Amino acid sequence: MEDLIKITVIDREGEAHELDAPTDMNMNLMELCKSYELPVLGTCGGMAMCASCQVYVENDKASLERNDDEQAMLDDAWYVEDNSRLGCQIHLAQEHNGLVVRLAPSDDF
């Protein structure tokens, strides 16, 4: 099915989860993780206002460029690395096929 891509999410224990991700539903990475019941809060509902969906992009399948709102949130967040992104700001598309991300540490889990 050409509307599905594969994304690998490495959880906080180091276990890799290969997820089928639809590209025809305007879904973001945070929503995908929540739909697979991975430990991602997404407290603000995808508004780039909480950083509880922070991930580390482990390969070149997603841009590391951030919009102003995402950058402002990451400027105040914990555990930020050069490859940090907010999952809610990565909107799933064909170019993300093969994306590998690692969940950032969280004090909530």
TIRO-2110 file (N, C-alpha, C; in Angstrom, 1 decimal):
// TIRO-2110
0.9, -1.2, 0.0, N, 1, A
0.0, 0.0, 0.0, CA, 1, A
0.9, 1.2, 0.0, C, 1, A
0.7, 2.1, -1.0, N, 2, A
1.6, 3.2, -1.1, CA, 2, A
1.4, 4.4, -0.1, C, 2, A
0.3, 4.3, 0.7, N, 3, A
0.0, 5.3, 1.7, CA, 3, A
0.6, 5.0, 3.0, C, 3, A
1.3, 3.8, 3.1, N, 4, A
1.9, 3.4, 4.3, CA, 4, A
3.5, 3.5, 4.2, C, 4, A
4.1, 4.0, 5.2, N, 5, A
5.6, 4.0, 5.3, CA, 5, A
6.0, 3.3, 6.6, C, 5, A
7.2, 2.9, 6.7, N, 6, A
7.8, 2.3, 7.9, CA, 6, A
8.6, 3.3, 8.7, C, 6, A
8.4, 3.4, 10.0, N, 7, A
9.1, 4.3, 10.9, CA, 7, A
9.5, 3.4, 12.1, C, 7, A
10.8, 3.5, 12.4, N, 8, A
11.3, 2.8, 13.6, CA, 8, A
11.4, 3.8, 14.8, C, 8, A
10.8, 3.4, 15.9, N, 9, A
10.9, 4.2, 17.1, CA, 9, A
11.6, 3.4, 18.2, C, 9, A
12.7, 3.9, 18.7, N, 10, A
13.5, 3.3, 19.7, CA, 10, A
13.0, 3.8, 21.1, C, 10, A
12.5, 2.9, 21.9, N, 11, A
11.9, 3.4, 23.2, CA, 11, A
13.0, 3.7, 24.2, C, 11, A
12.6, 4.1, 25.4, N, 12, A
13.6, 4.5, 26.4, CA, 12, A
14.4, 3.4, 27.0, C, 12, A
14.0, 2.1, 26.7, N, 13, A
14.7, 1.0, 27.1, CA, 13, A
15.6, 0.4, 26.0, C, 13, A
15.6, 1.1, 24.9, N, 14, A
16.4, 0.7, 23.8, CA, 14, A
15.8, -0.3, 22.8, C, 14, A
14.5, -0.6, 23.0, N, 15, A
13.8, -1.6, 22.1, CA, 15, A
13.3, -0.8, 20.9, C, 15, A
13.6, -1.4, 19.7, N, 16, A
13.1, -0.8, 18.5, CA, 16, A
11.7, -1.3, 18.1, C, 16, A
10.8, -0.4, 17.7, N, 17, A
9.5, -0.7, 17.3, CA, 17, A
9.3, -0.3, 15.9, C, 17, A
9.1, -1.2, 14.9, N, 18, A
8.9, -0.8, 13.5, CA, 18, A
7.4, -0.6, 13.4, C, 18, A
7.0, 0.6, 13.0, N, 19, A
5.6, 1.0, 12.9, CA, 19, A
5.2, 1.3, 11.5, C, 19, A
4.0, 0.8, 11.2, N, 20, A
3.4, 1.2, 9.9, CA, 20, A
2.7, 2.6, 10.1, C, 20, A
3.1, 3.5, 9.2, N, 21, A
2.6, 4.9, 9.4, CA, 21, A
1.8, 5.3, 8.1, C, 21, A
0.6, 5.7, 8.3, N, 22, A
-0.2, 6.2, 7.1, CA, 22, A
0.3, 7.6, 6.8, C, 22, A
0.3, 7.9, 5.5, N, 23, A
0.7, 9.2, 5.0, CA, 23, A
-0.5, 10.0, 4.5, C, 23, A
-1.7, 9.4, 4.5, N, 24, A
-2.9, 10.0, 3.9, CA, 24, A
-3.9, 10.5, 5.0, C, 24, A
-3.4, 10.6, 6.3, N, 25, A
-4.3, 11.0, 7.3, CA, 25, A
-3.9, 12.3, 8.0, C, 25, A
-2.9, 13.0, 7.5, N, 26, A
-2.4, 14.2, 8.1, CA, 26, A
-2.0, 14.0, 9.5, C, 26, A
-1.3, 12.8, 9.8, N, 27, A
-0.9, 12.4, 11.1, CA, 27, A
0.6, 12.9, 11.3, C, 27, A
0.9, 13.2, 12.6, N, 28, A
2.3, 13.5, 12.9, CA, 28, A
2.9, 12.4, 13.7, C, 28, A
4.2, 12.5, 14.0, N, 29, A
4.9, 11.4, 14.7, CA, 29, A
4.4, 11.2, 16.1, C, 29, A
4.1, 12.3, 16.8, N, 30, A
3.6, 12.1, 18.1, CA, 30, A
2.2, 11.3, 18.1, C, 30, A
1.4, 11.6, 17.2, N, 31, A
0.1, 10.9, 17.2, CA, 31, A
0.3, 9.4, 16.8, C, 31, A
1.3, 9.2, 15.9, N, 32, A
1.6, 7.8, 15.6, CA, 32, A
2.1, 7.0, 16.8, C, 32, A
3.0, 7.6, 17.5, N, 33, A
3.5, 7.0, 18.7, CA, 33, A
2.4, 6.7, 19.7, C, 33, A
1.5, 7.6, 19.9, N, 34, A
0.4, 7.4, 20.9, CA, 34, A
-0.6, 6.3, 20.4, C, 34, A
-0.8, 6.3, 19.1, N, 35, A
-1.7, 5.2, 18.5, CA, 35, A
-1.1, 3.8, 18.7, C, 35, A
0.2, 3.7, 18.8, N, 36, A
0.8, 2.4, 19.1, CA, 36, A
1.1, 2.3, 20.6, C, 36, A
0.6, 3.2, 21.4, N, 37, A
0.7, 3.1, 22.9, CA, 37, A
2.2, 3.2, 23.4, C, 37, A
3.0, 3.9, 22.6, N, 38, A
4.4, 4.1, 23.1, CA, 38, A
4.3, 5.2, 24.1, C, 38, A
5.3, 5.3, 25.1, N, 39, A
5.2, 6.3, 26.2, CA, 39, A
5.6, 7.7, 25.7, C, 39, A
4.7, 8.3, 25.0, N, 40, A
4.8, 9.7, 24.6, CA, 40, A
3.5, 10.4, 25.1, C, 40, A
3.7, 11.5, 25.8, N, 41, A
2.6, 12.2, 26.4, CA, 41, A
1.8, 13.1, 25.4, C, 41, A
2.5, 13.9, 24.7, N, 42, A
1.8, 14.9, 23.8, CA, 42, A
0.8, 15.7, 24.6, C, 42, A
1.3, 16.2, 25.8, N, 43, A
0.4, 16.9, 26.7, CA, 43, A
-0.4, 18.1, 26.0, C, 43, A
0.3, 18.8, 25.2, N, 44, A
-0.4, 20.0, 24.6, CA, 44, A
-1.2, 19.7, 23.3, C, 44, A
-1.2, 18.4, 23.0, N, 45, A
-2.0, 18.0, 21.8, CA, 45, A
-1.5, 18.3, 20.5, C, 45, A
-0.2, 18.6, 20.4, N, 46, A
0.5, 18.8, 19.1, CA, 46, A
0.7, 20.3, 18.8, C, 46, A
0.7, 21.2, 19.8, N, 47, A
0.8, 22.6, 19.6, CA, 47, A
2.2, 23.1, 19.7, C, 47, A
3.2, 22.2, 19.9, N, 48, A
4.6, 22.6, 20.1, CA, 48, A
4.7, 23.5, 21.4, C, 48, A
4.0, 23.1, 22.4, N, 49, A
4.0, 23.9, 23.6, CA, 49, A
4.4, 23.2, 24.9, C, 49, A
4.9, 21.9, 24.7, N, 50, A
5.2, 21.2, 26.0, CA, 50, A
6.5, 20.3, 25.9, C, 50, A
6.9, 19.9, 24.7, N, 51, A
8.1, 19.1, 24.5, CA, 51, A
8.0, 17.7, 25.1, C, 51, A
6.8, 17.2, 25.4, N, 52, A
6.6, 15.9, 26.0, CA, 52, A
6.6, 14.8, 24.9, C, 52, A
6.8, 15.2, 23.6, N, 53, A
6.9, 14.3, 22.5, CA, 53, A
8.3, 14.4, 21.8, C, 53, A
9.3, 14.9, 22.6, N, 54, A
10.6, 15.1, 22.0, CA, 54, A
11.2, 13.8, 21.6, C, 54, A
11.8, 13.8, 20.4, N, 55, A
12.5, 12.6, 19.9, CA, 55, A
13.9, 13.1, 19.4, C, 55, A
14.8, 12.1, 19.2, N, 56, A
16.1, 12.3, 18.6, CA, 56, A
16.0, 11.7, 17.2, C, 56, A
16.2, 12.4, 16.1, N, 57, A
16.3, 11.9, 14.8, CA, 57, A
17.6, 11.2, 14.6, C, 57, A
17.5, 9.9, 14.3, N, 58, A
18.7, 9.1, 14.2, CA, 58, A
19.3, 8.9, 12.8, C, 58, A
18.5, 9.3, 11.8, N, 59, A
19.0, 9.2, 10.4, CA, 59, A
18.6, 10.4, 9.6, C, 59, A
18.8, 10.4, 8.3, N, 60, A
18.6, 11.6, 7.5, CA, 60, A
17.2, 11.6, 6.8, C, 60, A
16.2, 10.9, 7.4, N, 61, A
14.9, 10.8, 6.8, CA, 61, A
13.9, 11.9, 7.2, C, 61, A
14.4, 12.8, 8.1, N, 62, A
13.6, 13.9, 8.6, CA, 62, A
14.5, 15.1, 8.7, C, 62, A
14.1, 16.2, 8.3, N, 63, A
14.9, 17.5, 8.4, CA, 63, A
15.1, 17.8, 9.9, C, 63, A
16.2, 18.4, 10.2, N, 64, A
16.4, 18.9, 11.5, CA, 64, A
16.1, 20.4, 11.7, C, 64, A
15.6, 20.9, 10.6, N, 65, A
15.1, 22.3, 10.6, CA, 65, A
13.9, 22.4, 11.5, C, 65, A
13.8, 23.5, 12.3, N, 66, A
12.7, 23.7, 13.2, CA, 66, A
12.0, 25.0, 12.9, C, 66, A
10.7, 25.1, 13.0, N, 67, A
10.0, 26.4, 12.9, CA, 67, A
10.3, 27.1, 14.2, C, 67, A
9.9, 28.4, 14.2, N, 68, A
10.1, 29.2, 15.4, CA, 68, A
9.5, 28.7, 16.7, C, 68, A
8.3, 28.2, 16.6, N, 69, A
7.6, 27.7, 17.8, CA, 69, A
8.3, 26.5, 18.4, C, 69, A
8.7, 25.6, 17.5, N, 70, A
9.4, 24.4, 17.9, CA, 70, A
10.7, 24.7, 18.5, C, 70, A
11.5, 25.6, 17.9, N, 71, A
12.8, 26.0, 18.4, CA, 71, A
12.6, 26.7, 19.8, C, 71, A
11.6, 27.5, 20.0, N, 72, A
11.4, 28.2, 21.2, CA, 72, A
11.1, 27.2, 22.3, C, 72, A
10.3, 26.2, 22.0, N, 73, A
10.0, 25.1, 23.0, CA, 73, A
11.2, 24.3, 23.4, C, 73, A
12.0, 24.0, 22.4, N, 74, A
13.2, 23.2, 22.6, CA, 74, A
14.3, 24.0, 23.4, C, 74, A
14.2, 25.3, 23.2, N, 75, A
15.2, 26.2, 23.9, CA, 75, A
14.9, 26.1, 25.5, C, 75, A
13.7, 25.7, 25.9, N, 76, A
13.4, 25.7, 27.3, CA, 76, A
13.2, 24.2, 27.8, C, 76, A
13.4, 23.2, 26.9, N, 77, A
13.1, 21.8, 27.3, CA, 77, A
14.4, 21.2, 27.9, C, 77, A
14.2, 20.0, 28.5, N, 78, A
15.3, 19.2, 29.0, CA, 78, A
15.7, 18.2, 28.0, C, 78, A
16.9, 17.7, 28.1, N, 79, A
17.5, 16.6, 27.4, CA, 79, A
17.6, 17.0, 25.9, C, 79, A
17.7, 18.2, 25.5, N, 80, A
17.8, 18.6, 24.1, CA, 80, A
19.2, 18.3, 23.5, C, 80, A
19.2, 17.7, 22.3, N, 81, A
20.4, 17.4, 21.6, CA, 81, A
20.3, 18.1, 20.2, C, 81, A
21.4, 18.1, 19.5, N, 82, A
21.4, 18.7, 18.2, CA, 82, A
20.4, 18.1, 17.2, C, 82, A
20.1, 16.8, 17.4, N, 83, A
19.1, 16.1, 16.6, CA, 83, A
17.7, 16.0, 17.2, C, 83, A
17.4, 16.9, 18.2, N, 84, A
16.1, 16.9, 18.8, CA, 84, A
15.1, 17.5, 17.9, C, 84, A
13.9, 16.9, 17.9, N, 85, A
12.7, 17.5, 17.2, CA, 85, A
11.5, 17.1, 18.1, C, 85, A
10.5, 17.9, 17.9, N, 86, A
9.2, 17.6, 18.6, CA, 86, A
8.4, 16.7, 17.6, C, 86, A
8.0, 15.5, 18.1, N, 87, A
7.3, 14.6, 17.3, CA, 87, A
6.0, 15.2, 16.6, C, 87, A
5.4, 16.1, 17.3, N, 88, A
4.2, 16.7, 16.8, CA, 88, A
4.5, 17.6, 15.6, C, 88, A
5.7, 18.0, 15.4, N, 89, A
6.1, 18.8, 14.3, CA, 89, A
6.6, 18.1, 13.1, C, 89, A
6.7, 16.8, 13.2, N, 90, A
7.1, 15.9, 12.0, CA, 90, A
5.8, 15.3, 11.5, C, 90, A
5.3, 15.9, 10.4, N, 91, A
4.1, 15.5, 9.8, CA, 91, A
4.4, 14.4, 8.8, C, 91, A
3.9, 13.2, 8.9, N, 92, A
4.2, 12.0, 8.2, CA, 92, A
4.0, 12.1, 6.7, C, 92, A
5.0, 11.9, 5.9, N, 93, A
5.0, 12.0, 4.5, CA, 93, A
5.9, 10.9, 3.9, C, 93, A
5.8, 10.6, 2.6, N, 94, A
6.5, 9.6, 1.9, CA, 94, A
8.0, 9.7, 2.2, C, 94, A
8.6, 11.0, 2.2, N, 95, A
10.0, 11.1, 2.4, CA, 95, A
10.5, 10.6, 3.8, C, 95, A
9.6, 10.3, 4.7, N, 96, A
9.9, 9.8, 6.0, CA, 96, A
10.0, 8.3, 6.1, C, 96, A
9.8, 7.6, 4.9, N, 97, A
9.9, 6.2, 4.9, CA, 97, A
11.3, 5.8, 5.3, C, 97, A
11.4, 4.9, 6.4, N, 98, A
12.7, 4.5, 6.9, CA, 98, A
13.2, 5.4, 8.0, C, 98, A
12.4, 6.4, 8.4, N, 99, A
12.8, 7.3, 9.5, CA, 99, A
13.1, 6.4, 10.8, C, 99, A
14.2, 6.8, 11.5, N, 100, A
14.5, 6.2, 12.8, CA, 100, A
14.6, 7.3, 13.8, C, 100, A
13.8, 7.2, 14.9, N, 101, A
13.9, 8.2, 16.0, CA, 101, A
14.0, 7.4, 17.3, C, 101, A
14.6, 8.1, 18.3, N, 102, A
14.7, 7.6, 19.6, CA, 102, A
14.0, 8.5, 20.5, C, 102, A
13.1, 8.0, 21.4, N, 103, A
12.4, 8.8, 22.4, CA, 103, A
13.4, 9.5, 23.4, C, 103, A
13.2, 10.7, 23.6, N, 104, A
14.0, 11.5, 24.5, CA, 104, A
13.6, 11.0, 26.0, C, 104, A
14.6, 11.1, 26.9, N, 105, A
14.2, 10.8, 28.3, CA, 105, A
13.1, 11.6, 28.8, C, 105, A
12.3, 11.1, 29.7, N, 106, A
11.2, 11.8, 30.3, CA, 106, A
11.1, 11.5, 31.8, C, 106, A
10.9, 12.5, 32.6, N, 107, A
10.7, 12.3, 34.0, CA, 107, A
9.3, 11.8, 34.3, C, 107, A
8.4, 11.8, 33.3, N, 108, A
7.0, 11.3, 33.5, CA, 108, A
6.8, 9.8, 33.4, C, 108, A
7.9, 9.1, 32.9, N, 109, A
7.7, 7.7, 32.7, CA, 109, A
8.8, 6.9, 33.4, C, 109, A
END
